[in-house]
Amino acid sequence: AQSVTQPDIHITVSEGASLELRCNYSYGATPYLFWYVQSPGQGLQLLLKYFSGDTLVQGIKGFEAEFKRSQSSFNLRKPSVHWSDAAEYFCAVEGYGGSQGNLIFGKGTKLSVKP
Amino acid sequence: DVKVTQSSRYLVKRTGEKVFLECVQDMDHENMFWYRQDPGLGLRLIYFSYDVKMKEKGDIPEGYSVSREKKERFSLILESASTNQTSMYLCATRTRVTNYGYTFGSGTRLTVV
């Protein structure tokens, strides 16, 4: 079965520091991968997505993610974190077979930013 | 931009009540989804729909039903609300034509007392 693992439940970084959020997936074919961000009390907003081609994808708000097939990973990065980046981040993979078109989400990583 | 509107941001209901959560989208998307979100559990799929009058069970359909009489509206129904259904409920849509991922509503935080 398809699955997504975000190993870090909570991460704290200082403002201005770099950030990497980890995501590993289990999937039997070429995956469609997504990162979403959720601010407190809000719905989810799409940060970026990977379908094919260049394995380094750029998203909104200065985020990028790199697809590594050999490691089954799709880690999210940002070179310099801003206080407004404090939120919860979800990695997702699109299902196939009976779940085609459905997104399977990781359990999320909560990001706190220290001044 | 696609707008996905959930009718209530906050809702408080009593145990045993029948509860309707409404989701309306304005971009003619075929697919619509209902998730619940709980701390430490992430998002779990309750029901989804690929078209009008079509519905499919997700991972946790027990205690819920859905209705999709019009393409733009997807309703989640709690037939007899229970305290363990206290949660954040998120509606999402996507089009089958292109894959831009899901668009989410702002969520409804339901408390069952």
Interface residues (C-beta under 8 A of the other chain):
Chain A: I9 Y32 F34 Y36 G41 Q42 G43 L44 Q45 L46 K49 F51 F90 E94 G101 N102 L103 F105 G106 K107 G108
Chain B: V4 N31 F33 G40 L41 G42 L43 L45 F48 Y50 G58 L90 A92 R94 R96 N99 Y100 G101 Y102 T103 F104 G105 S106 G107 R109
